[in-house]
């Protein structure tokens, strides 16, 4: 069975994002990954096993999940793509000794300054902002959203 087109396209995209040609992949892998083989995976004309996909992802330094995430959105993360923060509630928690709230407050303040948004009540953040919050807090999107909801910092849709 050939490699599915979405996986094949994602493989090519990952390689190109790293500014590698097929030949460079072969050279950097010291021959482990032949240019013709990787090219066949990228065209979808050759079957790619899970174990080989994992090895190739390890070579590129990306999680295996990245092969399957291009253009595919989890219905939960899709519904959470835009979050609205209650800035009044966030300000009321500033004095608490909660590292999570301090991280969120700092980031939200940065966004308000960057966007020159002084509404002071509600701030809407985008998916890219959510990804940065994930990095700051070391939480998955569902964990992050849940932690924010539990503190009443985001408004439910």
N, C-alpha and C positions, 0 to 999 in steps of 0.2 A: 504494500500500500504506500503510495507516495506521501510526502510530507504535505499536510494541509496548507493551502495558500496563505492563510493568515499567519501561520507559524513561519513559513518560508519567507514571507515579506518582512516579518519582524526580525528574523535572523539577519537579513540583508541590512535592514535599518540599523540594527545594533552595531554591525560591523562598520557601516558607513559613518555612524556617529563617532566612532573611535578613529576615523580617518585611516582605515586600513583597506588596502586592496586585498584581493584573494591571495595573491602571491606573498604579500606581507604577512598574512595569517600563517601561511605555510612556513615562512622563514622564522617568524617569532615563536612558532610552536615547535621549531626544530624538526619539522617534517611530520609531527603527529597529526596535523590537520592539513591534508593535501588540498591545494587550491581547487582542483577539479571536484573533489568530494564536497567541500563546503559550498562551492558553486551549485552543485546538484541539489543540495539541501535547500539552498536559497531559491532555486527555480522550482522546487517542489517535485523534481523528477526522481528523487531518491528518498527512500524511507529513512526516517530519523527516529531511532529508539529513544525511550526516555533516558536511559543511562548515557547514551551518546549526547543527547541534548543537554543533560546536566554537565557533562564534561566540557562541552563547548561553551556553555554559560559560565562555567568556572574559568575557562580560558579568557573569556571576555570580561570577567569580573562582574557579572550581573546575576541576580537571582533567577532561577528557572521560571518562576512565575511571569517574568517579563516577556517570555515567548508567547504567552497566552493572553496578555493584558492589552495588547494594542487594539484600539478601536472597540474593545469589549468593556462595558462598564457594568459593574455589579449594581443590581437594582437598588441596593441599600446606599451605596456611595453616590449613585446618581441622584437619589432623592436628597442627599445631604450636601450636594455640590455647592450650594450657596447658603451660608449661615448668617443669621442676623443676631448681633450681640446687643444685649441690654447694657448700655454703658453706665446707667445709673446704678444698677445692681453690681456691676464690676467695681465701680468706685466705692460702694459700700463695703466690699470685701477686702479692700486694699490693706487695711490694718491687721488683718488676720495673718497668723503665722503659717500660711499655706503656700508652699513653694510653687505648686501648680498655678494657683491664682496669680502669684507674682510674675511667673513666666508669661501667662496669658495677658495680664495687664500691661506688661512691658511691650509685648508684641502689638497689641491693639493700639496702644499709645503711639507706637512707631507708625502704624498704618494711618492713623488719624493725621499725624504730622505730614507724612509722605503725600497723602491725598488732599491735604489742606481741607479736611472735613471736620468742621467744628459744630456740627449739629448737636452733639453732646448727649443724645438719647439713644440712638440706634446706629450701629455701624454694620454694614453688610460686607462680608468677606467672601472671596472667590475660592475656587478649588485650589489654585496655586498657593494662596495664603494658608489654606488648611494643611497643605503638604508641608509648609514651613513650620506650622504649629506642631505637626507630627514630629518633625526633627527636634524641635525645642523640648517637647515633653516626652519623647520616646514612647509614644502611644500609637496604636493603630487608629484608623479613622473611627471605627465603632467605639473603641475605648475612649477616645478623645471626646467624641460627641456625647457619650454617656456621662463622662465626668463633667462636661459643661452643663448638660441637662440637669444632673443631680444638684448642681450649684445654682440652677436657674439663670445661667449666664447667656444662654442662647434661647431665642424665641422659637417655639414649635411652629411648624408650617401649618 
